[in-house]
Amino acid sequence: MRPAGRGEYDSLYFDYPYYAFERPPELDGTHRRHTVAIVGAGPVGVTAALELARHGVASVVLDDKDTVNDGSRAICISRHSLEILQQLGVAGRFTDKALGWRYGRTYFGEREVFRLEMAHSEQERFMPMYNIQQQYIERFLIERAQETGLVALRWRSRVRDVDAGDDGVSLSVDTPEGWYRLDADYVLAADGARSGVRRALGLGLQGEAYEGRYVIADIRMRSDFPTERRAFFNPPALPDSTLLVHRQPDDIWRIDYQLGPDDDPDEALKEASIRRNVGAVVEMLGEADDWELEWWSLYKAYTLALDDYRHGRVMFIGDAAHLVPIFGVRGLNNGFADAMDAGWKLAWRIRGWGGDGLLASYTPERRGATLDVFANAGRSTRFMTPPTRGYRLMRDAALSLSLSCDYAGGFANPRQVTPYTYADSPLTTPDTVPGFAAGPAPGAPLVNRRLGEDDYLLDHLGPGFNLLYFSDAGDVEPAHRESLEALAGGAMPLHCLVVGARVDEHAPWTPVPDPDRGIAAAYGARAGSCYLVRPDRHVAARWRDLDTAALYRALATATGGMS
C-alpha cells in the first residue's frame, strides 16, 4: 500500500521497470515443447532459471505481472546466498548496491540487553548479511537472465490450469490476447504463497499459523545510524509490542511492528494509523530529521510446507513449497537454496549427466532443510511473538534477567539463517574412517579462503562438480595423476582444483596457491586429501587419503546413479 495520491508503483526512490507483453508463437498456432517451464518470475524462479542456464539448459519463465514486486518485502541476503549469486554471475550488482552488516542490538524497554555479532573474517569475500530491497533483487536477477540468451521471460502470462502427466506437463496460460497451451518436459513452480500451480494440482500446505501479525513499513529518512539489525521488546513507542528496524539503500528504513491481539488489522493498515505509529518509533529512535512514508503491508508468520516438493515432473520451490517466518531472515535465503538445488539436479538429469536418483533427492534435501528452519524459526517466532500468556511471561522473565545478567541476553539471539548440511541426503557419502580434524563435513557447504587481493577459493570453482585435491609438494601424487586426468577429461563437467600445486600450463586442472598451507589447515587436509563438491558447493564426499575407487563410487552416488 502507498500513501494517498500515489499510484501502486509511484516510489520515492525506485523506478519500476516495465516488461512488455510479447505475443507468444503458441497463440498463432506454432507448437513447441519446452524443456523447462518456470511459473513465477520472482527472485526464486529467476534464480532457478539462471542455474539451469549455467548448465546450458534453456527455460521459459511465466509471470502474470509486467514489472517487479512492489515494496521492500524480503530484504536480507545471507553470505551463503551471495555465494550462490556469485556462481550465477550476478553478485557484483548486489554488493555494489546492498548494505553489508554483521551486528545487531536487542532492547528490552529502553535498555540494550543483547549484542549480536555474526562471525566474519578476512577469509570471506562477503559480509554475513546484506540489506537490499526486493525490487532491486528481482531487477538484477532479471537483467542477468536477459543476458544469458537461455531464459525466455513471458510477462502478463497467468497459468490457470496444469495437466501433469508421466511424460510431461501442459500449462493453460492466459494472456491479454487470449489463452494458449504450453507444453514442457518439466515445470518448476515458483509462484509464491498463493501458488496457482499448487492449487491446480489439488495440493495443500501443512503446518502451523502463528497468532502474531506485523505491519511492515518503509520510510525515507536520513540518518547516521550504522547498518545494524535492531530489535525492541516492549518499546516505549509501542508498549507490549515487538519492533524491528533495518536500514536499506537509498535512505530507506524498514520498520516492522507487531499488532496487539485485539487490534483491528483494517484499522491498523489505514494511513493515519501507520503515520502515528511510525512517527512514535522515529521519535523513540531519536531521529530529528523529517521522514516520508513510502510503502506498507501486513505480515503473519507461518510454518507450512508441502509433504512432497516434487509431484512427477512438477517441482515446487520457494514459497510455493513452504512458508517460513521472517525472523532470522530465512524466507528468501531458503528459497535461493531451493532454486539452486532443483536447478542443478534438473539440468544434470536433462543433460544426461545424472540418474533418476537426482530428482528423487530433491524433497529429502530441501524439505529436510525446511523442517530445520521450522525448528529454529519456530523458536525465534515464539520468542518474538509469544503465542500464549505463559510464553510471554517466560519471554519477559528472560529479558528482565538479561538486564542484570549478561549470559541471559543470549535468549534474545535471533538465530540468523545458516546453510543446511545434507548429511542424510541419498547423494552424500559419509566419512567412512575418522581423520579429518577440520573442514566441511560431507553434506556441508564449502568454506571460503582468501588467496590474495580480490581473490578467493570459491572464485575458482567450475559450474559442474569440483574436485579439491591437496598437494604439499607442488604437484599431484603420481598414483593419483592418472585418475585426476581421467576425471578432468570425462564426459560430465568435473573441474579439478589442486591446492598447493605449481602452475603447469599442460595440466588439466587449476592450480590454487597455498603457500602458508592455510587452506589445507582449514580443510584438515594433507597431501593426497580430496573433497568431491557438488555444483551447489556442498561436499558430496571427502577422503583423508584419496581412494580412486571410492571416488568413482561417490561420484556415481552424488549424480543419482550416473558416473
C-alpha positions in Angstrom: 0.0 0.0 0.0 1.1 3.6 -0.7 0.1 7.0 0.7 -3.0 8.7 -0.7 -2.4 10.4 -4.0 0.4 8.0 -5.2 0.0 5.0 -7.5 0.9 1.4 -6.9 4.4 1.9 -8.4 4.9 5.6 -7.5 8.0 5.1 -5.4 10.2 7.7 -3.6 13.4 6.0 -4.7 12.9 3.2 -7.2 12.0 3.4 -10.9 9.9 0.3 -11.7 10.9 -1.3 -15.0 8.2 -2.2 -17.5 8.3 -5.5 -19.2 6.2 -5.5 -22.3 3.9 -8.4 -23.3 5.2 -10.2 -26.4 2.8 -12.4 -28.3 4.0 -16.0 -27.9 4.1 -18.2 -31.0 1.6 -20.6 -29.5 -1.1 -18.0 -29.9 -0.5 -18.2 -33.7 -0.7 -22.0 -33.8 3.0 -22.8 -33.5 3.5 -25.7 -31.2 6.8 -26.1 -29.4 7.6 -28.4 -26.4 9.8 -26.5 -23.9 12.4 -28.3 -21.9 11.6 -26.4 -18.6 8.8 -24.0 -17.8 9.1 -21.9 -14.7 6.0 -20.4 -13.2 6.9 -17.2 -11.3 9.5 -14.5 -12.2 10.2 -13.6 -8.6 13.7 -14.0 -7.2 13.4 -17.7 -6.6 12.0 -18.5 -10.1 14.6 -16.4 -11.9 17.4 -17.8 -9.8 16.3 -21.3 -10.9 16.3 -20.2 -14.5 19.9 -18.8 -14.1 21.1 -22.1 -12.5 19.6 -24.0 -15.4 21.3 -21.7 -17.9 24.6 -22.1 -16.1 24.5 -25.8 -17.1 23.3 -25.0 -20.7 19.6 -25.7 -20.2 17.0 -23.2 -21.6 13.8 -22.3 -19.9 10.7 -20.2 -20.3 9.5 -18.2 -17.3 5.9 -17.1 -17.0 4.6 -14.3 -14.7 1.3 -12.5 -14.6 2.8 -9.1 -13.8 4.7 -6.7 -16.1 7.2 -5.4 -13.5 8.9 -6.5 -10.3 7.0 -6.8 -7.0 6.2 -3.6 -5.1 7.7 -2.8 -1.7 10.8 -3.9 0.0 9.5 -7.3 1.1 12.4 -9.7 1.6 15.4 -7.5 2.3 18.2 -9.6 4.0 20.5 -11.8 1.9 22.9 -14.1 3.7 26.6 -14.7 2.8 25.7 -18.2 1.6 23.1 -16.7 -0.8 25.6 -14.2 -2.1 27.9 -17.1 -2.9 25.0 -18.6 -4.9 24.6 -15.3 -6.7 28.4 -15.2 -7.4 28.2 -18.6 -9.2 25.3 -17.2 -11.3 27.5 -14.2 -12.3 25.3 -11.5 -10.6 26.8 -11.0 -7.1 28.6 -7.8 -8.0 25.4 -5.9 -8.8 24.2 -6.8 -5.3 27.3 -5.8 -3.4 27.5 -2.5 -5.3 24.1 -1.6 -4.1 23.4 -3.5 -0.9 24.4 -2.6 2.7 26.5 -5.3 4.4 26.3 -5.9 8.1 27.3 -8.2 10.9 26.0 -6.6 14.1 22.6 -6.3 15.9 21.2 -4.8 19.0 18.3 -6.1 21.1 16.5 -3.9 23.6 14.0 -4.6 26.4 12.1 -1.4 27.1 14.8 1.3 26.8 17.8 -0.9 27.8 20.1 -2.9 25.4 20.2 -6.5 26.6 22.0 -8.3 23.7 24.6 -7.5 21.2 24.6 -9.7 18.1 27.9 -10.3 16.3 27.9 -12.7 13.3 31.2 -14.4 12.5 33.3 -12.7 9.9 37.0 -12.7 8.9 39.3 -11.6 6.1 38.9 -15.1 4.7 35.4 -14.3 3.5 34.6 -12.4 0.3 31.1 -11.4 1.5 29.8 -10.0 4.7 27.5 -12.2 6.8 24.4 -10.3 5.7 23.3 -7.7 3.2 20.2 -5.4 3.2 18.7 -4.6 -0.1 15.1 -4.2 -1.2 13.4 -6.9 -3.1 12.7 -4.6 -6.1 16.5 -4.4 -6.7 16.9 -8.2 -6.1 14.4 -9.0 -8.8 15.6 -6.4 -11.3 19.2 -7.5 -11.0 18.3 -11.2 -11.5 16.0 -10.4 -14.5 18.8 -8.3 -16.1 21.2 -11.2 -15.7 18.6 -13.7 -17.1 18.1 -11.4 -20.2 21.9 -11.6 -20.8 22.1 -15.4 -20.9 20.2 -16.0 -24.1 18.8 -19.1 -22.5 15.9 -17.6 -20.4 12.7 -16.5 -22.2 10.6 -14.3 -20.0 6.9 -14.1 -20.7 5.1 -11.3 -18.9 1.4 -10.9 -18.3 1.0 -14.7 -18.6 -1.1 -16.3 -15.9 -1.1 -20.1 -15.5 -4.8 -21.0 -14.9 -4.6 -24.8 -15.2 -2.0 -27.6 -15.0 -2.2 -31.1 -16.6 0.7 -33.1 -15.3 1.4 -36.5 -17.0 4.1 -39.1 -16.8 6.0 -37.8 -19.8 5.4 -34.0 -19.5 3.3 -31.1 -18.2 0.8 -29.0 -20.1 0.0 -25.5 -18.8 -3.0 -23.4 -19.8 -1.8 -19.8 -20.0 -4.0 -16.6 -20.0 -2.6 -13.5 -21.8 -4.1 -10.1 -22.8 -4.5 -11.6 -26.3 -6.1 -14.9 -25.4 -5.1 -18.2 -23.9 -2.8 -20.9 -25.1 -1.4 -24.3 -24.1 2.3 -24.5 -23.3 3.9 -28.0 -23.1 7.1 -28.7 -21.2 9.1 -31.7 -20.1 9.4 -30.3 -16.6 7.8 -27.4 -14.6 9.3 -25.5 -11.6 6.5 -23.9 -9.6 7.9 -20.7 -8.1 4.6 -18.8 -7.9 4.6 -17.9 -4.3 2.5 -18.4 -1.2 -0.8 -18.4 -3.2 0.6 -20.8 -5.8 -1.8 -21.4 -8.7 0.2 -24.5 -9.7 -0.2 -25.9 -6.3 -3.9 -25.2 -6.3 -4.4 -26.6 -9.8 -2.8 -29.9 -8.6 -5.0 -30.0 -5.5 -2.1 -29.8 -3.1 -2.1 -28.0 0.3 0.5 -26.8 2.7 0.5 -28.4 6.1 1.7 -26.9 9.4 1.1 -24.1 11.8 -0.1 -20.5 11.6 1.1 -18.2 14.4 -1.1 -15.6 16.1 1.3 -12.6 15.7 0.7 -10.1 12.9 3.2 -7.4 11.9 2.9 -4.2 10.0 5.8 -3.7 7.6 6.5 -0.1 6.7 9.2 1.6 4.6 10.1 5.2 5.2 12.7 7.5 3.7 14.8 9.2 6.3 18.4 10.5 6.5 20.2 9.0 9.5 23.8 8.3 10.5 22.9 5.2 12.5 25.0 2.3 11.1 23.6 -0.7 9.3 22.6 -3.0 12.2 19.5 -5.0 13.0 17.7 -3.5 15.9 15.0 -5.4 17.8 12.9 -3.9 20.6 10.7 -5.8 23.1 8.1 -3.7 24.8 9.5 -0.5 23.3 8.4 2.9 24.8 6.9 3.9 21.5 4.7 0.8 21.2 4.2 -0.8 24.6 3.6 -4.6 24.6 4.8 -4.8 21.0 7.9 -6.2 19.3 9.7 -3.9 16.9 12.4 -4.5 14.2 14.3 -1.7 12.4 16.6 -2.2 9.4 18.5 0.2 7.3 18.3 -0.2 3.5 19.9 1.5 0.5 18.7 4.9 -0.7 18.0 6.2 2.8 15.1 3.8 3.1 14.4 2.4 6.6 12.3 -0.8 7.2 10.1 -0.7 10.4 8.2 -3.9 11.4 6.0 -3.7 14.4 3.6 -6.2 16.0 -0.1 -5.7 16.3 -1.8 -6.5 19.5 -4.3 -9.4 19.7 -7.2 -7.1 19.8 -6.0 -4.7 17.1 -8.2 -4.5 14.0 -5.9 -5.1 11.0 -8.1 -3.0 8.7 -7.7 -0.1 11.1 -4.0 -0.7 11.6 -3.4 -0.5 7.9 -5.0 2.9 7.5 -2.5 5.5 6.5 -3.3 7.6 9.6 -2.5 4.6 11.9 0.7 3.9 10.0 1.9 7.5 10.3 1.0 7.7 14.0 2.9 4.5 14.9 5.9 5.1 12.7 6.1 8.6 13.9 6.3 7.4 17.5 9.0 4.9 16.6 11.1 7.5 14.8 10.8 9.8 17.8 11.9 7.0 20.1 14.9 6.3 17.9 16.0 9.9 18.5 15.9 10.8 14.8 15.4 14.6 14.3 15.0 14.8 10.5 11.8 14.7 8.7 10.7 11.3 7.2 8.5 10.3 4.3 6.2 7.3 4.1 7.0 5.0 1.1 5.0 1.7 1.4 3.4 -0.6 3.9 1.9 -4.1 4.2 0.8 -6.7 6.7 2.6 -9.9 7.6 1.7 -13.1 9.5 4.1 -15.9 10.5 3.6 -19.4 9.3 5.5 -22.7 9.3 3.7 -24.5 6.5 5.1 -26.9 3.8 4.1 -29.5 1.3 4.5 -33.1 2.2 6.4 -33.7 -1.0 8.1 -30.9 -3.0 8.1 -33.0 -6.2 5.0 -34.3 -8.0 6.0 -36.2 -11.0 7.5 -33.7 -13.4 6.5 -30.6 -11.3 8.9 -29.4 -8.6 7.9 -26.7 -6.1 10.5 -24.1 -4.9 10.4 -21.2 -2.6 7.1 -20.1 -1.1 5.2 -22.4 -3.4 6.7 -25.3 -1.4 6.8 -23.8 2.1 6.1 -20.7 4.2 8.6 -19.8 6.9 8.7 -17.0 9.4 10.7 -13.9 8.6 12.6 -14.0 11.9 16.2 -14.9 11.2 15.8 -13.9 7.5 15.1 -17.4 6.4 12.4 -17.0 3.7 14.2 -15.8 0.6 17.5 -17.3 1.6 15.8 -20.7 1.9 14.2 -20.1 -1.5 17.6 -19.3 -3.1 18.8 -22.7 -1.8 15.7 -24.4 -3.2 16.3 -22.9 -6.6 20.0 -23.9 -6.7 19.2 -27.5 -5.6 16.3 -28.0 -8.0 18.1 -26.2 -10.8 21.4 -28.2 -10.9 19.7 -31.5 -10.4 17.1 -30.9 -13.2 19.8 -29.6 -15.5 22.0 -32.6 -15.0 19.1 -35.0 -15.5 18.2 -33.3 -18.7 21.8 -33.2 -20.0 22.2 -36.9 -19.3 24.8 -36.5 -16.6 22.6 -37.7 -13.7 20.4 -40.6 -13.0 16.8 -40.9 -11.6 18.1 -40.6 -8.1 18.9 -36.9 -8.6 15.3 -35.7 -8.8 14.3 -38.1 -6.1 16.7 -36.5 -3.8 15.2 -33.0 -4.1 12.4 -33.5 -1.5 14.6 -35.2 1.2 17.2 -32.5 0.9 15.1 -29.4 0.7 12.1 -30.5 2.9 14.8 -31.5 5.4 16.2 -28.0 5.2 12.7 -26.6 5.7 12.0 -28.7 8.8 15.3 -27.5 10.2 14.2 -23.9 9.5 10.9 -24.6 11.2 12.7 -25.8 14.3 14.9 -22.7 14.6 12.5 -20.1 13.2 9.7 -21.5 15.4 11.7 -20.8 18.5 12.5 -17.3 17.2 8.9 -16.7 16.4 7.6 -17.8 19.8 10.1 -15.5 21.4 9.3 -12.6 19.1 5.6 -13.2 19.2 4.6 -15.3 22.2 1.6 -17.4 21.3 0.2 -17.7 24.9 0.3 -15.8 28.1 2.7 -18.4 29.5 5.1 -17.9 26.7 5.0 -14.2 27.2 5.7 -14.5 30.9 8.7 -16.7 30.2 10.0 -14.4 27.4 9.7 -11.3 29.6 11.3 -13.1 32.5 14.3 -14.0 30.4 14.6 -10.4 29.1 14.2 -9.0 32.6 17.0 -11.3 33.8 19.2 -10.1 31.0 19.1 -6.6 32.4 21.4 -7.7 35.2 22.9 -11.0 33.9 24.9 -10.9 30.7 24.5 -14.6 30.0 20.7 -14.3 29.8 21.0 -11.9 26.8 21.6 -15.0 24.7 17.9 -15.9 25.0 17.3 -12.9 22.7 19.6 -14.2 20.0 17.6 -14.2 16.7 19.4 -17.3 15.4 20.1 -15.9 11.9 19.8 -18.3 9.0 22.7 -20.8 8.3 23.1 -23.1 5.3 21.7 -26.6 5.7 24.0 -29.6 5.8 22.8 -32.5 3.6 24.4 -35.1 5.9 21.5 -37.6 5.4 21.0 -37.0 1.7 20.9 -40.1 -0.6 23.6 -38.2 -2.6 26.0 -37.8 0.3 28.8 -40.3 1.0 29.6 -40.1 4.8 33.1 -40.3 6.1 34.0 -44.0 6.4 37.1 -43.6 8.6 38.0 -40.8 11.1 40.8 -38.5 10.3 39.5 -35.0 9.5 40.1 -32.6 12.4 38.8 -29.7 10.4 36.9 -28.8 7.2 33.3 -29.1 6.0 31.8 -32.5 6.6 30.0 -34.4 3.9 26.8 -32.5 3.1 28.1 -29.1 4.3 28.9 -26.2 2.0 32.5 -25.3 1.2 34.2 -22.7 3.3 36.0 -19.8 1.6 39.6 -18.8 2.0 41.4 -15.7 0.8 44.1 -16.3 -1.7 45.1 -12.7 -2.4 43.8 -9.3 -3.3 40.3 -9.8 -4.6 41.0 -13.5 -5.0 39.2 -16.3 -3.0 39.0 -20.0 -3.2 35.3 -20.1 -4.3 36.1 -17.8 -7.2 37.9 -20.7 -8.9 35.0 -23.3 -8.9 33.7 -24.6 -12.2 29.9 -24.8 -12.9 29.7 -28.6 -12.5 31.2 -30.9 -9.9 34.5 -29.8 -8.5 37.3 -31.9 -7.0 39.6 -30.2 -4.4 42.8 -32.2 -4.3 45.6 -31.2 -1.8 49.3 -31.3 -2.5 52.2 -30.1 -0.4 54.9 -30.9 -2.8 53.7 -28.7 -5.6 52.3 -31.5 -7.7 49.8 -34.3 -7.8 50.8 -37.6 -6.3 52.0 -39.9 -9.1 49.5 -42.6 -8.0 46.6 -40.1 -8.4 47.6 -38.2 -11.5 46.0 -40.7 -14.0 42.7 -40.6 -12.1 42.6 -36.8 -12.0 43.4 -36.6 -15.6 40.6 -39.1 -16.5 38.1 -37.3 -14.4 39.0 -33.9 -15.8 38.6 -35.2 -19.3 35.4 -37.2 -18.8 32.0 -36.7 -20.4 30.4 -34.9 -17.5 31.7 -31.4 -16.3 34.1 -32.0 -13.4 36.7 -29.3 -12.6 39.8 -30.2 -10.7 41.5 -27.7 -8.4 44.8 -28.8 -7.0 45.6 -26.8 -3.8 49.3 -26.1 -3.4 50.2 -27.1 -7.0 52.7 -25.3 -9.2 51.5 -23.7 -12.3 51.5 -26.2 -15.2 50.1 -25.0 -18.5 49.7 -28.6 -19.7 47.9 -30.0 -16.7 44.1 -30.4 -16.9 43.5 -28.8 -13.5 43.5 -25.4 -11.9 46.4 -24.8 -9.5 45.4 -23.0 -6.3 48.3 -21.4 -4.3 48.5 -22.2 -0.6 52.0 -21.0 0.5 51.2 -20.9 4.2 49.0 -24.0 4.0 46.1 -22.1 5.4 43.6 -23.7 3.0 44.9 -27.2 3.9 44.6 -26.4 7.6 41.1 -25.1 7.2 40.1 -28.3 5.4 42.1 -30.6 7.7 43.9 -31.9 4.6 47.3 -33.3 3.9 49.0 -34.3 0.6 46.6 -36.6 -1.2 43.4 -35.5 0.6 40.5 -34.8 -1.5 37.0 -33.2 -1.4 34.3 -34.0 -4.0 32.0 -31.0 -4.3 28.5 -30.7 -6.0 27.5 -27.9 -8.3 25.8 -26.2 -5.4 29.1 -26.1 -3.4 28.0 -28.8 -0.9 30.5 -31.5 -0.2 29.5 -34.9 -1.6 32.4 -36.9 -0.1 35.9 -36.5 1.2 38.9 -38.6 1.8 41.9 -38.0 4.0 43.9 -40.1 1.5 42.4 -40.4 -1.9 40.9 -43.8 -2.8 40.2 -43.7 -6.6 37.7 -46.5 -6.5 35.8 -44.8 -3.6 35.9 -41.5 -5.5 34.1 -43.1 -8.5 31.6 -44.7 -6.3 30.9 -41.4 -4.5 30.6 -39.6 -7.8 28.0 -42.2 -9.0 26.1 -41.7 -5.8 26.2 -37.9 -6.0 24.9 -37.9 -9.6 21.9 -40.1 -8.7 23.3 -43.3 -10.2 25.4 -42.0 -13.0 29.2 -41.8 -13.3 
